[in-house]
Amino acid sequence: MLRNALILLVRLVGTPGAYLAARQARKPVPERLRILLVRPDYLGDLIMTTPILSALKQQIPNAHITMLVGPWSAEIVERHPAVDRVITCSFPNLRNGLSSFFQQYMLLLRMAYWLRKEHYDLAINLRHNYWWGAALLYLARVPHRIGYANIPHTGKPFLTEVLPSSPQEHLSISALRLCSAGLQALGYAPLATPYTPERYPSFFQVTEAEQQWVEERLSAAGIDSSAPIVVIHPGAGERVKMWRAEAWATCAAFLARSSLKGVPIRVVLTGSKQEQSLLDTIARQAGTPVFCITGMTIGQLAALLHRAEFVLGLDSGPLHLATAQATPTIRIFGPTKPLRSGPWGSPDRHIVLCSTHRCPSCPTIPCGRLVFPPGAEVAHPCVRLVPEQAVLDAISRQLSDVAQLDETLRPGQ
């Protein structure tokens, strides 16, 4: 009730500005368009949004594109050639964000006042059901405001065009649909369909310095530049997505006994500094030399994933980063839908393993539930129950596919 009352207050406060924005929307489109894209989410979600950036720039080459993102994922778009400016904001109710109502609305008013002076022509709220982002565009007086709004009494009144959301489509397709609607609102042609990874690939470009950093780290660990490596990234943002450490250790040992091109595979474990103990546990239980790297920048991690033959992990941002490097992956899914957040890449290069074990208190699998009280994830073992043999079989398939790809490329090398 309090939130609804405050949303109503925001609507009333912004009514004069919305009237002025509506008048501006009826004027001819300026030659130098200013576009604002709001995406407050984390690493993987932002990578899955990158297909729209090049698409926008191709349709409107002289457009000035600004992205408003969280500081936790800004590196993904800061180096994108289609982005002219990146603004960071500690969005409420997100990682390291603000939680109290007072803080939320004070930040909303400050950010709206600041964005209003930038005179954007089009703004797209890229996160589903994010009324705060829609309200921000409303108060910023952007003439054309596009987004999804599954909750009519919150986000919908703040937008000039609302698209129906489909929980059965990939997040990249959802972003492309919003982008296409925004183009049409300005009188431009819509994006070409179908929306496929081949036509609209995700993007993150590593630098030569980052590639060199990776080679130096691997060389220091005794891994030659010609040695094939496989990366295992066992961590995830939510504990309910996690697999068993001993299962990862079994996979690492299996890979260490395998080879590609007649050369033994070297296994590299990656994670954040906070995940060091998990990596140490996996390395110790593997019983074979395994190299662990933590504390990398996003660019350094991307360069390492680019160097890998393939990557193993969960439904997590680094696996989407691997896809952006055209590196094959194996992913384990439990509570989340692969149809929604699976690999945005060629299906024959990515293997998705879905848990079939419904948790006792969940109505279905996947259930979509990710946030639980501390310790409650123990009662939701859908990912932990995925059998090791299923992942080992996927590894064997991926090894075979990589070997066949190498044989195909060899004559032209």
Secondary structure, 3 states (H helix, E strand, C coil): CHHHHHHHHHHHHHHHHHHHHHHHHCCCCCCCCEEEEEECCCHHHHHCCCHHHHHHHHHCCCCEEEEEECCCCCHHHHCCCCCCEEEECCCCCCCCCCCCHHHHHHHHHHHHHHHHCCCCCEEEECCCCCHHHHHHHHHCCCCEEEEECCCCCCCHHHCCEEECCCCCCCHHHHHHHHHHHHHHHCCCCCCCCCCCCCCCCCCCCCCHHHHHHHHHHHHHCCCCCCCCEEEEECCCCCHHHCCCHHHHHHHHHHHHCCEECCEECEEEEEECHHHHHHHHHHHHHHCCCCEEEECCCHHHHHHHHHHCCEEEEECCHHHHHHHHCCCCEEEEECCCCHHHHCCCCCHHHEEEEECCCCCCCCCCCCCCCCCCCCCHHHHCCCCCCCCHHHHHHHHHHHHHHHHHHHHHHHHHC
